[in-house]
Amino acid sequence: LGAYNQVLVESDKVMCLNWLDCGGYHTLDIDCGHFPPEYCKRIVDFILKWHNDPTPRTLNVNCMLGRSRSGAIGMFAWQYCTLDFQDFITKSPQVNPNKHVLRALWKLVQDR
């Protein structure tokens, strides 16, 4: 999961999203198109698919800056899959999860 510039190839184990920021700002405005509903659905489907798979796996969320939106995706995975928070925060101390993204992901789960 994460932002990319045509570098990664999407597969059943890799999801690529291309963030299109409005006006170059790194804040999120859901209506601005940063986090379209289809991204939300793809992320939740991807995490749930691998969470329901019995094979142990590592989730890597990568982004150019890797603090806000990707941090929210990592936080959502940690919360939903009950992962080790200490490991998550130790490896990613710069993370400041975007609250709008986190809420959007949880809202989709709750609405299902």
N, C-alpha and C positions, 0 to 999 in steps of 0.2 A: 504494500500500500504506500502511496506517497506521490509527490509531484515528480515529474520527470520531463525531460526534453528529448523525446523520441529515442531514449537510450535503452530502456528495458523493453522486453517483449512480453506482452500479456499472455498468460496461460492459466490453467486451472489452479496453479499455485502462486501466481503473481498477478496482482491487480495494479493497474497504472491509472492514475488520475492526473489531469493537467489543470492546475488551479489557474483561473483567470481573474486576477485581482483588478478591482475597479480603481482607476486613478493611481495605481501603484501603492495603495495603502495596504497594510497588513492586518487591518481589522476586518471583521466579518459582518456583512450585512446580507442576511439570507435573501432578501429581495434583489440584491445586486447581482446575483448569479454566481457568487463565489462557491456556494455550496448548494448546487441544484439538487432537488429531491431525488433525481436518479443516482447521484453520487451517494446519497444517504442510503438508499436501498441497496446499491451495489456493495457498500461497505458492510452493512449489517448482514446481508446474505453471505458475503465472503467469510466473515467472522463466525457466523452461526454454522456454516458448512464445516469449517475446520474444527470448531468447538465440538460438534457432534461426531466427529471422526475419532475412533478410539486410539489411533496412533498418536503418540506424543509428538508435538511439533513446537517449533519456535516461531513466533510472530515477529517479524521485523517491519517497522513502519519507518520509512525514510522520506525525508523532505529536504529541500534546499536549505531552509532555515531550521525546520524541525522543532518548533516550539509550541505553536498554537493549534493549528488544525490537526496536524499529525499527532500532537500531544493529546488532543481530545480523542482521536481514534485509538491511540494506545491506552488512554484512561478508560474509554468505553470497553475495550477488550479486557482490560484488567478487572473492571467491575463486573462485567457480564460473565466472564469465565472464571472468576474468583482466583486470579493469578497472584503471585507473590508481590505485594506492593513494595516492599523494601528493595527487592531486586529491580523492579521497574524504576523507582525513583533514584536508586544508586547509579544505575546505568544512564539515566536521562535527567540529571539535576536541572538542566536548563528548561525543562518542559513547563509551560504555563498553558494548560489546556483551555482552548477556546470554549467558553460556556455555551455559546449559541450552537456550536457544532455538537457538543456533548448532549445538550438538550434535544436537538433534532434527531440524533441517533436513538436516544432512549424513547422519544415520542414515537418513532417508527416501530420500535419493539412493542411498546405498550398498546399501540393501535392495531397490532396484528391479532 
